[in-house]
């Protein structure tokens, strides 16, 4: 908590995402010295549907790992994150504790996986009932929706993901070099 004249003042809690570079949200939270924790909502193996199969370039009904969590930063729920990964690439991941550190740190340490590219679509949409409940939002609230696919090994689809967050949690930055 930050104090101004003895009165508590709420921190400006946001994460700056550089659109030109892939980076861990957890690392960004740590660099801003925010407190954080995760509530795991789902950690399971499912069969892929048509959408997931197409996004991951795998056959329909393939085994996929599904992981969903609520990210709590500075004691407030800030985002709901859901990922799907071809289970062949991360066998046994459902047995790991995914609530204590960066998901990408775990992927790197346990599977040697490094994300080298990401494609994202950023939208503002009306929050559904589940999102309002998990993020403590009022009826008719809007949320930031980020949908995308990450890649490894020269454009090989690794995960498809969806992030729903309170609208002021992410700020975006893009730097273009016009000399290239």
N, C-alpha and C positions, 0 to 999 in steps of 0.2 A: 504494500500500500504506500502511496506517495502522500506526503503531508504538506499542506500549505497553511501556515499560520496556526498549526495545531489541529487543523481540520483535515480529515481524510479526503483525498482527491482521487478519483478513479483514473487509472492509467489509460493512455491511449493504446489499446491493445489491437495491434494489427501486424500482419506479416507482409513484407515487401517481396513480391515475386517478380523476378527478372524474366520476362517473356522469352528472351533470347538464350536462356541457360536453364538446364534442368537442375533443381536443387531440392534437398529434403526439407519439408516443412518443419519437422522436428528440429533439424539443425538451425533453422531460422528462429524458431522459438527459443532455443537455448542461447543463441547469439544475442537475443534481445533481453535475456535474463528473466523470462516469464516462467512462472510455475505452470506445470502441465501434468496431465494424466490422461489415460484412455479408459473408456468403458467398452469392452468387446461385446458386440451385439450378436455377431455370427462368426463362426470359425468352423467351416464344414467343407465336405467334398460333395459336389452336385454333378448332375449331367448338364452339359451345355445346351442352351437353346439355340435357335437360329441366329439371333443377334450376337450372342457371345461367340458362337462358332465362327461366324463371319469375321468379327473383329479380331479374333485370335488366329484365324486361318487354320482351324482344326475341324475334324468331322463332327457333325451333329451328334449329340449325346455322349461326347467325350467327357472324361472326368475333368472337372475344374475345381480348383480351390477357391472358395468364396470367403472373404474376410471383410467384416463390417465393424466399424468402431465409431464412437463419439469422442471427439477431441475436446477436452476441457482445458482451457487456458485461463490462468488467473481466476480460478474457481467458477468460471462461467462456460457452459457448453458453447463451442464456437463452430464446430463442423461435424458432419456425418460423412464418413468416407467408406466407400465400398469398392472392392477390387475383385476381379476374376482372373485367375492365372491357370494355364494348362497344367494340370497336376503332374504330368510327366516331368516338368521342369523343376518342380519343388516337392518331390515325394517326402512325406513325413512332416511337412510344415505345420499341419494341424496339431501336432503334438508339442510344438514349441510355444513358449510364453511370448506372445506378441503384444503384451500390454505395457511393457516397461521401457522400450527404446524404439528408435526409428525403424520402421519396417524395411527400409532400404539398407540399413546397417545390418540387419539380420540376414537379408538376401545376400549381401556381399560376403559376410562372414561364413554363413552356413552352406551357401550354394555357389559362391564365386560369381554371382550375377551382378553386373554393373549396367545400369540403364544409360544408354547413350543418345536417346532421342525421345521426344514426346510430342504428340499432336493433341491439342486441346481446343475445345469449343467452350466459350464463356457466355453464359446467359443469365438474365435476371428473370425469375419465374415466381409464381405464387406458391407459397409453402403448402404442402399437404398436411393432413392431420398428424401423421407420425412425425414429420419434421417439426411442426409447431410444438408438439409435446416434448420431443428430445432436445430442442434448442430453446425452450421456454419463450416461444413467440406468441404474439397475439393473433387472433383471427384476421385474415386479409393481409398478413405479413408477406413480404417478398424475401426470397433468398437468392444467393448467388449459386449458380449451378455450373460446375466445371465437369465436362465429360471428355474422356480422351483415351488414348492408347499410348503405352510406352513401348519402346523397342530396344532390342539388344542385338549384338552381332550383325551389324550392317543391315538394318531395317527388318529384323525378324520380330513380329509382334510378341510382346511378353505379357502384358496385362492390359485389360480394359478397366477403366475406373470411372467412378462418379463421385464428385465431392459436392455436398450441399452445405453452404455455410451462411452465417449471418452476413449481411451485405457489407459490413465495414471491417471484416476480419482480414480480407486480402486487399492489398493495393498492388497495382501492376505497374511495371516499368519496362520500357523498351528503348533500347539504344540502337540506332542504325548508323552504320559507318558508310557514308556515301562515297568514300574514296575507293572502295573495292569494286 
